[in-house]
Amino acid sequence: MTEQLQIDFDKITKSSDISEKDIELKKKYLNKFLERGFPNKRQEDWKFLDINQIIKKNIGDLSFFNDYSETNKIDTSIFVDGLEHNKIIFVNGRIEKIDFNYEEKNMIEINDQLENKVLFDSENSLIDLNNAFTNKIFKIVIKENYSLKKPLVIYHSTNEKIKSKSISLRLDFELEQNSSLRLIDFFSDDTSKNFVNILYSFNLRKDSILKNYKIDKFKNDNLKYSFNNIEQETNSVSETFILSAGSNYFKNEINCNLKGKYSSAFVNGIFSLAENQQHEIRTIINHLVENTKSYQLIKSVLGKLSKAAYQGKIFVNSKAQKTDGYQLSKAILLDETSEFNAKPELEIYADDVKCSHGSASGSLNENSIFYLMSRGLNYQQSKELLINGFLLDVVEKITDSEIKNLIKNMIGLKE
């Protein structure tokens, strides 16, 4: 792999119009990745789902070079019906279109950061890989006192032109004071056996609101990793909803720093896995000042040979008095071969706080199924009704009614 990485890195730097300084910076992150390689189960954060072994088993040898000079055709059939929306369209990791036609143009600023002036530094080797191979970084700024009139849907699509590729992409968002953004990440794949590595950075200024909905619904054989870093100032709100269902493997990570008083973060997620899928959500909510709030609810329905994991950490700084933190995960195992792992954590250094966590897993209640069958439903209908009610609780946490109804229709949930 080392030799292939070096070859592909040289191809990218020769084919891209970037400065020698930025090439050296990218090379620094490449070397950091080479030192550690893909994460594996020896690392605490990856002990449940070993991405190194999963890549070897499902893909084998990866190629890290993508020719971004060639445009890709946009498949309009993947567009979300029944929702007027703005668009950013990725095809095979390349941005093919940015469309904010519903908005006031002077209230949104889009910067093409061809030179990597801003890089997210961490001890995460997948972020190092992203820093080394991302082609372009776009920064989107929502101006002060502006709320987008329509949601922004980011389409992540792949087609048959690529296979056994590693795709790295990044977007930075800044929400200025008293601004708001509704953002939907929508995944649609027409190819298989690729590794997609996504890095998002959100900077929420005072009184700003971010609502981010990640929808991975359609079955595919790709492996995906998404890291989201959220920085929040006074009285800002972030709401993240994750539907984790389609890909062969998907790990969503959220690192949220509540740096301003009265800031709050909400993370709600659903695993709905069929046969042989492996998905994970990992969250770290850092309460760094007083009077901050977080709420997390993750529910899973797991089919034959599927595996899900939820690692959730609430950290409370010694200065963060009056913190309110809540975390709960529940799982229904539909088969004796399915598996759910939970690792809830509380790390608290303040004494005037209200924090709690919990986790539970089990099979469907046979008594409940029997009761529903006695009322005229068959066995399968009874199971579906119980699962529907179990998952509906999470979707009801979505505060935007338009997007809540859209997601209910997408996954077939009924009141």
C-alpha positions as CSV (number, residue, x, y, z in Angstrom):
1,M,0.0,0.0,0.0
2,T,2.8,2.4,0.8
3,E,4.2,2.3,-2.7
4,Q,0.8,2.8,-4.3
5,L,0.1,5.8,-2.0
6,Q,3.4,7.4,-3.1
7,I,2.7,6.8,-6.7
8,D,-0.9,8.2,-6.5
9,F,0.2,11.1,-4.4
10,D,2.8,12.1,-7.1
11,K,0.1,11.8,-9.8
12,I,-2.2,14.1,-7.9
13,T,0.4,16.8,-7.1
14,K,1.6,16.8,-10.8
15,S,-2.0,17.1,-12.2
16,S,-3.2,19.8,-9.7
17,D,-2.4,23.5,-9.8
18,I,-1.1,23.8,-6.2
19,S,2.0,25.5,-4.9
20,E,5.2,23.8,-3.7
21,K,4.3,25.0,-0.2
22,D,1.0,23.2,-0.2
23,I,2.5,20.1,-1.7
24,E,4.9,20.0,1.2
25,L,2.0,20.4,3.6
26,K,0.1,17.6,2.0
27,K,3.2,15.4,2.0
28,K,3.4,16.0,5.8
29,Y,-0.1,14.5,6.2
30,L,0.7,11.7,3.8
31,N,3.7,10.7,5.9
32,K,1.6,10.9,9.1
33,F,-0.9,8.5,7.5
34,L,1.9,6.2,6.4
35,E,3.2,6.0,9.9
36,R,-0.1,4.7,11.2
37,G,-2.0,3.3,8.3
38,F,-5.8,2.6,8.4
39,P,-7.2,2.4,11.9
40,N,-7.6,-1.1,13.4
41,K,-9.1,-2.8,16.4
42,R,-6.0,-2.2,18.6
43,Q,-7.1,1.4,18.8
44,E,-9.9,2.0,21.3
45,D,-12.1,4.1,19.0
46,W,-12.0,1.3,16.4
47,K,-12.3,-1.8,18.6
48,F,-15.8,-2.7,17.4
49,L,-15.5,-2.3,13.7
50,D,-11.9,-2.6,12.3
51,I,-11.8,-0.5,9.1
52,N,-8.4,-1.8,8.2
53,Q,-9.7,-5.4,8.0
54,I,-13.0,-4.4,6.4
55,I,-11.2,-2.7,3.6
56,K,-8.9,-5.7,3.0
57,K,-11.8,-8.1,3.1
58,N,-14.3,-6.1,0.9
59,I,-12.0,-4.1,-1.4
60,G,-8.5,-5.4,-1.3
61,D,-6.0,-3.0,-2.9
62,L,-7.1,0.6,-3.1
63,S,-6.1,3.2,-5.6
64,F,-5.9,6.8,-4.3
65,F,-5.6,8.8,-7.5
66,N,-8.7,10.2,-9.1
67,D,-8.5,12.4,-12.3
68,Y,-10.5,15.4,-11.3
69,S,-9.9,17.1,-14.7
70,E,-12.6,15.1,-16.3
71,T,-16.2,16.2,-15.7
72,N,-18.9,13.7,-14.8
73,K,-22.5,13.5,-16.0
74,I,-25.0,14.4,-13.3
75,D,-27.8,11.8,-12.9
76,T,-30.8,14.0,-12.2
77,S,-32.9,10.9,-11.3
78,I,-31.3,10.9,-7.8
79,F,-32.6,14.3,-6.9
80,V,-35.0,14.4,-4.0
81,D,-38.6,14.7,-5.1
82,G,-41.2,17.0,-3.5
83,L,-38.6,19.3,-1.9
84,E,-37.5,22.6,-3.4
85,H,-33.8,22.9,-2.5
86,N,-30.4,24.2,-3.2
87,K,-27.7,21.8,-4.4
88,I,-24.1,20.8,-4.2
89,I,-23.4,17.8,-6.4
90,F,-20.4,15.5,-5.9
91,V,-19.9,12.8,-8.5
92,N,-17.0,10.4,-7.8
93,G,-15.6,12.9,-5.3
94,R,-15.6,15.9,-7.8
95,I,-17.9,18.8,-7.3
96,E,-19.9,19.1,-10.6
97,K,-22.4,21.8,-9.6
98,I,-23.1,24.4,-6.9
99,D,-26.6,25.8,-7.1
100,F,-28.0,28.4,-4.6
101,N,-30.7,29.7,-7.0
102,Y,-33.3,30.0,-4.2
103,E,-31.2,32.4,-2.1
104,E,-30.0,36.0,-2.1
105,K,-26.6,35.7,-3.7
106,N,-25.0,38.4,-1.6
107,M,-25.9,36.5,1.6
108,I,-23.9,33.4,0.7
109,E,-20.1,33.4,0.1
110,I,-18.4,30.5,-1.6
111,N,-14.7,30.3,-1.5
112,D,-12.7,27.8,-3.5
113,Q,-9.8,27.1,-1.2
114,L,-7.6,25.6,-3.9
115,E,-4.6,26.1,-1.6
116,N,-5.1,24.3,1.6
117,K,-4.7,27.2,4.0
118,V,-7.0,25.6,6.6
119,L,-6.4,22.0,7.5
120,F,-8.0,20.1,10.4
121,D,-5.2,18.6,12.5
122,S,-5.8,15.5,14.7
123,E,-4.5,12.1,15.7
124,N,-7.0,10.5,13.3
125,S,-5.1,8.8,10.4
126,L,-8.2,9.0,8.2
127,I,-8.2,12.8,8.5
128,D,-4.5,12.8,7.6
129,L,-5.4,10.8,4.5
130,N,-8.2,13.3,3.7
131,N,-5.8,16.2,4.1
132,A,-3.2,14.6,1.8
133,F,-5.6,13.7,-1.0
134,T,-8.5,16.2,-1.0
135,N,-8.4,18.0,-4.4
136,K,-10.2,21.2,-3.4
137,I,-11.7,22.6,-0.3
138,F,-14.8,24.8,-0.6
139,K,-15.8,27.1,2.2
140,I,-19.4,28.2,2.4
141,V,-20.3,31.2,4.5
142,I,-23.9,32.1,5.5
143,K,-23.9,35.8,6.2
144,E,-25.0,37.5,9.4
145,N,-28.8,37.5,10.0
146,Y,-29.6,35.3,7.0
147,S,-31.5,32.1,7.1
148,L,-31.5,30.0,3.9
149,K,-35.0,30.0,2.4
150,K,-34.7,26.4,1.2
151,P,-32.6,23.4,2.4
152,L,-29.2,22.7,0.9
153,V,-29.0,19.1,-0.3
154,I,-25.4,17.8,-0.9
155,Y,-25.6,14.8,-3.3
156,H,-22.8,12.2,-2.8
157,S,-22.9,10.0,-5.9
158,T,-20.6,7.5,-7.6
159,N,-20.9,5.8,-11.0
160,E,-19.4,2.9,-12.9
161,K,-16.3,4.9,-13.9
162,I,-14.6,4.2,-10.5
163,K,-13.9,1.0,-8.6
164,S,-11.6,0.2,-5.7
165,K,-10.9,3.9,-5.3
166,S,-10.3,6.0,-2.2
167,I,-12.3,9.3,-2.5
168,S,-11.4,12.2,-0.2
169,L,-13.6,15.3,0.0
170,R,-14.0,18.2,2.3
171,L,-16.4,21.1,2.9
172,D,-16.1,23.9,5.5
173,F,-19.2,25.9,6.7
174,E,-19.3,29.1,8.6
175,L,-22.6,30.4,10.0
176,E,-22.2,34.0,10.9
177,Q,-24.2,35.5,13.8
178,N,-27.9,34.8,13.8
179,S,-27.8,32.8,10.6
180,S,-29.3,29.3,9.9
181,L,-28.7,26.4,7.5
182,R,-30.7,23.3,6.8
183,L,-28.4,20.8,5.3
184,I,-29.2,17.3,3.9
185,D,-26.4,14.8,3.0
186,F,-27.9,12.4,0.5
187,F,-26.0,9.3,-0.7
188,S,-26.6,7.5,-3.9
189,D,-24.2,5.0,-5.4
190,D,-24.2,3.2,-8.8
191,T,-20.8,1.5,-8.2
192,S,-19.2,-0.6,-5.5
193,K,-16.0,-1.4,-3.6
194,N,-14.9,2.2,-3.1
195,F,-13.8,3.9,0.2
196,V,-15.4,7.4,0.6
197,N,-13.7,9.7,3.2
198,I,-15.6,12.9,4.1
199,L,-14.5,15.7,6.3
200,Y,-16.9,18.5,7.3
201,S,-16.1,21.5,9.5
202,F,-18.8,23.7,10.9
203,N,-18.2,27.0,12.7
204,L,-21.4,28.3,14.4
205,R,-21.3,31.9,15.6
206,K,-23.5,33.4,18.2
207,D,-27.3,32.7,17.8
208,S,-26.7,30.6,14.7
209,I,-28.6,27.3,13.9
210,L,-27.4,24.3,12.0
211,K,-29.7,21.4,11.1
212,N,-27.8,18.6,9.4
213,Y,-29.6,15.4,8.1
214,K,-27.5,12.5,6.8
215,I,-29.4,10.0,4.7
216,D,-27.7,6.8,3.6
217,K,-30.7,4.7,2.6
218,F,-29.9,2.9,-0.7
219,K,-28.2,-0.5,-0.6
220,N,-24.6,-0.4,-1.9
221,D,-21.2,-2.1,-1.4
222,N,-19.2,1.0,-0.8
223,L,-17.4,1.8,2.5
224,K,-17.9,5.3,3.9
225,Y,-16.4,7.4,6.7
226,S,-17.6,10.8,7.7
227,F,-16.0,13.1,10.3
228,N,-17.9,16.2,11.4
229,N,-16.2,18.9,13.6
230,I,-18.7,21.4,15.1
231,E,-17.5,24.6,16.9
232,Q,-20.3,26.4,18.7
233,E,-20.4,29.9,20.2
234,T,-23.0,31.5,22.5
235,N,-26.6,30.4,22.1
236,S,-26.0,28.5,18.9
237,V,-27.8,25.2,18.2
238,S,-26.7,22.2,16.2
239,E,-29.1,19.4,15.3
240,T,-27.8,16.2,13.6
241,F,-29.9,13.3,12.4
242,I,-28.3,10.2,10.9
243,L,-30.1,7.5,8.9
244,S,-27.5,4.8,8.6
245,A,-28.9,2.0,6.4
246,G,-27.6,1.7,2.8
247,S,-23.8,1.2,2.6
248,N,-21.9,-2.0,3.3
249,Y,-20.0,-0.1,6.0
250,F,-20.5,3.5,7.3
251,K,-19.0,5.2,10.3
252,N,-20.2,8.7,11.2
253,E,-18.1,10.6,13.8
254,I,-19.2,13.9,15.4
255,N,-16.9,16.0,17.5
256,C,-18.8,19.0,19.0
257,N,-17.3,21.7,21.1
258,L,-19.8,23.8,23.0
259,K,-17.7,26.9,23.6
260,G,-20.3,29.5,24.3
261,K,-22.9,29.8,27.1
262,Y,-26.4,28.5,26.3
263,S,-25.1,26.6,23.2
264,S,-26.7,23.2,22.6
265,A,-26.2,20.1,20.5
266,F,-28.6,17.4,19.6
267,V,-27.7,14.1,17.9
268,N,-30.3,11.5,16.9
269,G,-29.7,8.5,14.8
270,I,-31.2,5.3,13.3
271,F,-29.4,2.1,12.3
272,S,-31.6,0.1,10.0
273,L,-29.4,-2.7,8.8
274,A,-30.1,-5.7,6.6
275,E,-27.9,-8.7,6.1
276,N,-24.1,-8.4,6.5
277,Q,-23.9,-4.7,7.0
278,Q,-21.6,-2.9,9.5
279,H,-22.3,0.6,10.7
280,E,-21.1,2.8,13.6
281,I,-21.8,6.2,15.1
282,R,-19.3,7.8,17.4
283,T,-19.9,11.1,19.2
284,I,-17.9,13.4,21.5
285,I,-19.8,16.3,23.0
286,N,-17.4,18.6,24.8
287,H,-19.2,20.9,27.3
288,L,-16.5,23.6,27.8
289,V,-18.4,26.5,29.5
290,E,-21.4,26.8,31.8
291,N,-25.0,26.5,30.9
292,T,-24.7,24.2,27.8
293,K,-26.9,21.3,26.8
294,S,-26.7,18.1,24.8
295,Y,-29.1,15.3,23.9
296,Q,-28.4,12.1,22.1
297,L,-30.7,9.2,21.1
298,I,-29.6,6.3,18.9
299,K,-31.9,3.4,17.9
300,S,-31.0,0.3,15.9
301,V,-32.8,-2.5,14.1
302,L,-30.3,-5.1,13.0
303,G,-30.8,-8.0,10.6
304,K,-29.0,-11.3,10.0
305,L,-25.2,-11.0,10.4
306,S,-25.3,-7.3,10.7
307,K,-23.3,-5.3,13.3
308,A,-23.7,-1.9,14.7
309,A,-21.8,0.1,17.3
310,Y,-22.5,3.4,19.1
311,Q,-19.7,5.1,21.1
312,G,-20.9,8.3,22.8
313,K,-18.9,10.5,25.1
314,I,-20.1,13.5,27.2
315,F,-17.1,15.5,28.5
316,V,-17.8,18.3,31.0
317,N,-15.0,20.8,31.7
318,S,-14.4,22.0,35.3
319,K,-15.8,25.4,34.1
320,A,-18.9,23.9,32.7
321,Q,-21.3,24.2,35.6
322,K,-25.0,23.8,34.9
323,T,-24.4,21.3,32.1
324,D,-27.3,19.2,31.0
325,G,-26.2,16.1,29.1
326,Y,-28.3,13.1,28.1
327,Q,-27.5,10.0,26.0
328,L,-29.4,6.8,25.3
329,S,-29.1,4.0,22.8
330,K,-31.5,1.1,22.2
331,A,-31.3,-1.8,19.8
332,I,-33.6,-4.5,18.4
333,L,-31.8,-7.7,17.3
334,L,-33.8,-9.4,14.6
335,D,-31.6,-12.5,14.4
336,E,-29.3,-14.3,16.8
337,T,-26.4,-13.6,14.5
338,S,-26.8,-9.8,14.7
339,E,-24.7,-7.7,17.1
340,F,-24.9,-4.4,18.8
341,N,-22.1,-2.8,20.8
342,A,-22.5,0.3,23.0
343,K,-19.8,2.3,24.8
344,P,-21.4,5.2,26.7
345,E,-19.0,7.5,28.5
346,L,-19.3,10.4,31.0
347,E,-16.2,12.4,31.9
348,I,-17.2,15.1,34.3
349,Y,-15.0,17.6,36.2
350,A,-17.8,19.9,37.4
351,D,-20.1,19.3,40.4
352,D,-23.3,21.2,39.4
353,V,-24.4,19.2,36.4
354,K,-27.2,16.9,35.2
355,C,-25.8,14.1,33.1
356,S,-27.0,10.6,32.3
357,H,-26.6,7.8,29.9
358,G,-28.1,4.4,29.2
359,S,-28.1,1.5,26.7
360,A,-30.3,-1.5,26.1
361,S,-30.7,-4.2,23.5
362,G,-32.9,-7.3,22.9
363,S,-35.3,-9.0,20.5
364,L,-38.8,-8.0,19.7
365,N,-41.3,-8.7,22.5
366,E,-43.2,-11.9,21.5
367,N,-46.1,-11.0,23.8
368,S,-46.6,-7.7,21.9
369,I,-46.5,-9.6,18.6
370,F,-49.1,-12.1,19.9
371,Y,-51.3,-9.2,21.1
372,L,-51.2,-7.5,17.7
373,M,-51.9,-10.8,15.9
374,S,-55.0,-11.3,18.2
375,R,-56.2,-8.0,16.8
376,G,-56.1,-9.3,13.2
377,L,-52.5,-8.6,12.0
378,N,-50.3,-11.4,10.7
379,Y,-46.9,-12.1,12.2
380,Q,-44.9,-10.0,9.6
381,Q,-47.3,-7.0,9.9
382,S,-47.1,-7.2,13.7
383,K,-43.3,-7.1,13.6
384,E,-43.3,-4.1,11.2
385,L,-45.7,-2.2,13.4
386,L,-43.5,-2.6,16.4
387,I,-40.4,-1.6,14.5
388,N,-42.2,1.4,13.1
389,G,-43.1,2.6,16.6
390,F,-39.6,2.0,17.9
391,L,-37.9,4.1,15.1
392,L,-40.6,6.8,14.9
393,D,-39.5,8.0,18.3
394,V,-36.2,9.1,16.9
395,V,-37.6,10.7,13.7
396,E,-40.1,12.7,15.8
397,K,-37.1,14.5,17.4
398,I,-36.5,16.3,14.1
399,T,-37.5,19.9,14.6
400,D,-38.0,20.8,10.9
401,S,-41.5,19.5,10.0
402,E,-40.8,19.6,6.2
403,I,-37.7,17.4,6.5
404,K,-39.3,15.3,9.1
405,N,-42.1,14.3,6.8
406,L,-39.7,13.8,3.9
407,I,-37.6,11.3,6.0
408,K,-40.7,9.5,7.2
409,N,-41.8,9.0,3.6
410,M,-38.3,7.9,2.6
411,I,-38.2,5.1,5.2
412,G,-41.8,4.2,5.2
413,L,-42.6,5.3,8.8
414,K,-46.3,6.0,9.6
415,E,-47.9,7.8,12.5
